[in-house]
């Protein structure tokens, strides 16, 4: 009887030790996942902020495009009054073409930037479904697209300053 009770006690102690170790491991794992979730949440918030900024830049570029087109018309009128009508018209067309091309490039680049950022945010909503290296690589590509949009906007500003 004592042997049976001793064996039962040992089995219970073994089971208790196993449950304690398992619980400790689950707590550690849970803490790790919580840290990861907080990190990804911060990434999503940062990307949302960048997306909002890119959308604001897109709106600004559209406004600048309207202003640029108005300015192009004003400059063309001024030049036509100062000199040869044909020469002024040719300069107007060349200038309008350059600025329109630059403005189109800005609008397209900003659209690509915002679209890519929205897609990245969607991926970050379920990061476990994707490889982290792929997410990092895509985030770098999004940064490159947004930098290209900024560069295109800078080029447009140079054209407008002429």
SEDREN-814746 format. One line per 4 residues: number of its first residue (from 1); their letters; for each residue x, z, y of C-alpha. Coordinates in pm, 1 decimal. Each point is the difference from the previous one (the first is absolute). Example, Ala and Ser with C-alpha at 12.3 -4.5 7.8 and 13.67 -1.06 7.14 Angstrom:
BEGIN
1	as	1230.0:780.0:-450.0 ~ 137.0:-66.0:344.0 .
//
This chain:
BEGIN
1	xxxx	0.0:0.0:0.0 ~ 279.1:90.7:242.7 ~ 178.6:-323.7:-92.6 ~ -313.2:-198.3:77.0 .
5	xxxx	-49.2:177.2:329.2 ~ 367.4:-51.6:84.2 ~ -26.3:-370.7:-77.5 ~ -316.7:-24.9:207.4 .
9	xxxx	172.0:182.4:286.8 ~ 301.1:-232.2:-20.6 ~ -227.7:-305.7:-5.0 ~ -186.3:131.4:306.9 .
13	xxxx	327.0:70.8:180.6 ~ 123.9:-350.7:-84.8 ~ -323.7:-153.4:123.3 ~ 13.5:207.8:320.4 .
17	xxxx	360.3:-108.4:63.8 ~ -92.3:-364.5:-59.8 ~ -296.5:23.4:238.1 ~ 212.0:171.4:263.9 .
21	xxxx	271.9:-271.6:-19.0 ~ -263.8:-275.5:8.2 ~ -173.0:156.7:301.8 ~ 329.5:32.6:185.6 .
25	xxxx	85.0:-364.5:-65.5 ~ -345.5:-112.1:117.4 ~ 39.0:201.5:318.7 ~ 337.9:-160.4:69.5 .
29	xxxx	-139.0:-345.2:-74.3 ~ -299.6:64.4:222.9 ~ 226.8:108.1:286.8 ~ 209.2:-316.3:-41.2 .
33	xxxx	-310.9:-219.7:8.1 ~ -131.3:183.2:304.4 ~ 331.4:-59.5:182.3 ~ -15.4:-369.4:-93.5 .
37	xxxx	-359.9:-25.8:121.0 ~ 91.0:159.6:333.1 ~ 291.4:-239.9:40.2 ~ -216.8:-302.5:-74.7 .
41	xxxx	-266.4:130.5:237.7 ~ 260.6:17.3:275.3 ~ 107.9:-355.4:-83.7 ~ -359.2:-121.3:23.4 .
45	xxxx	-46.5:174.4:335.2 ~ 321.0:-156.9:129.5 ~ -101.7:-346.3:-117.9 ~ -346.5:42.9:152.6 .
49	xxxx	165.9:88.5:328.8 ~ 222.0:-309.4:-25.8 ~ -304.5:-212.4:-80.8 ~ -182.0:135.0:303.4 .
53	xxxx	305.6:-82.0:211.3 ~ 19.9:-351.7:-142.5 ~ -370.9:-52.2:68.1 ~ 53.3:115.3:358.4 .
57	xxxx	292.7:-243.5:30.2 ~ -219.6:-278.8:-137.0 ~ -269.4:76.0:256.9 ~ 263.4:9.6:270.3 .
61	xxxx	145.5:-332.2:-115.7 ~ -345.2:-158.0:9.5 ~ -50.7:127.1:353.0 ~ 344.5:-125.8:95.2 .
65	xxxx	-85.5:-336.4:-152.1 ~ -304.1:-28.0:226.2 ~ 209.6:107.8:297.5 ~ 273.1:-243.8:-98.1 .
69	xxxx	-244.1:-287.7:-24.5 ~ -139.1:87.0:342.7 ~ 351.7:23.9:137.1 ~ 90.5:-334.3:-157.7 .
73	xxxx	-293.0:-162.5:176.2 ~ 99.8:160.8:332.0 ~ 362.8:-107.2:-36.0 ~ -99.6:-351.8:-90.5 .
77	xxxx	-215.9:-24.7:310.0 ~ 279.5:129.3:221.1 ~ 252.2:-243.4:-145.1 ~ -237.3:-294.4:29.1 .
81	xxxx	-43.7:72.5:370.8 ~ 373.4:19.8:65.2 ~ 120.1:-323.3:-146.5 ~ -63.7:-305.6:-203.7 .
85	xxxx	-331.9:36.0:-177.1 ~ 122.2:-164.2:-318.6 ~ 313.6:213.3:-21.5 ~ -195.4:317.1:70.7 .
89	xxxx	-254.5:-90.8:-264.8 ~ 273.0:-59.6:-257.2 ~ 162.5:333.2:82.3 ~ -337.3:170.7:-21.3 .
93	xxxx	-64.2:-146.9:-342.2 ~ 346.4:93.3:-125.8 ~ -30.8:354.1:131.9 ~ -352.5:38.8:-131.6 .
97	xxxx	109.8:-126.0:-339.6 ~ 293.4:243.9:-17.7 ~ -207.9:296.2:107.2 ~ -291.1:-96.5:-221.6 .
101	xxxx	236.1:-34.9:-296.7 ~ 158.0:337.0:78.4 ~ -341.5:163.7:43.6 ~ -121.6:-149.4:-326.5 .
105	xxxx	309.2:130.2:-174.0 ~ -62.1:348.4:143.9 ~ -363.5:2.3:-107.3 ~ 85.2:-122.4:-351.0 .
109	xxxx	285.4:248.5:-39.5 ~ -211.8:292.6:118.4 ~ -279.2:-102.9:-235.0 ~ 245.7:-8.6:-292.0 .
113	xxxx	135.3:339.7:104.2 ~ -340.6:168.4:18.2 ~ -118.6:-164.3:-321.0 ~ 311.3:112.2:-187.0 .
117	xxxx	-30.9:353.9:138.7 ~ -362.9:19.4:-109.9 ~ 101.8:-120.0:-346.6 ~ 278.8:258.4:-16.5 .
121	xxxx	-240.2:277.2:97.9 ~ -227.3:-114.9:-282.3 ~ 289.2:23.5:-244.6 ~ 87.0:347.0:124.3 .
125	xxxx	-356.2:116.6:-66.2 ~ 85.9:-16.7:-373.4 ~ 382.0:14.9:-14.9 ~ 3.7:95.3:-369.5 .
129	xxxx	-130.0:-347.7:-83.3 ~ 315.9:-161.5:140.0 ~ 372.8:24.4:-50.6 ~ 160.6:205.8:280.5 .
133	xxxx	282.8:-251.7:42.3 ~ -256.2:-277.9:43.2 ~ -184.5:208.1:260.5 ~ 324.6:69.0:186.6 .
137	xxxx	97.3:-366.8:-12.4 ~ -343.7:-105.9:126.4 ~ 18.1:259.4:280.7 ~ 333.0:-154.7:107.9 .
141	xxxx	-159.2:-345.1:-4.2 ~ -283.5:130.9:218.1 ~ 257.3:141.6:243.0 ~ 172.4:-340.1:8.9 .
145	xxxx	-330.8:-176.3:72.7 ~ -78.5:241.2:281.4 ~ 351.3:-40.1:142.6 ~ -47.9:-378.2:-7.7 .
149	xxxx	-323.0:47.5:196.4 ~ 182.1:211.6:257.5 ~ 276.3:-262.0:26.2 ~ -257.3:-277.2:43.4 .
153	xxxx	-169.3:201.3:274.3 ~ 335.5:46.1:174.1 ~ 53.5:-376.4:-14.9 ~ -345.3:-57.2:151.3 .
157	xxxx	84.2:238.8:281.7 ~ 318.5:-197.9:70.1 ~ -200.3:-323.5:14.2 ~ -251.2:158.4:236.3 .
161	xx	277.1:127.7:226.3 ~ 131.0:-354.6:56.8 .
//
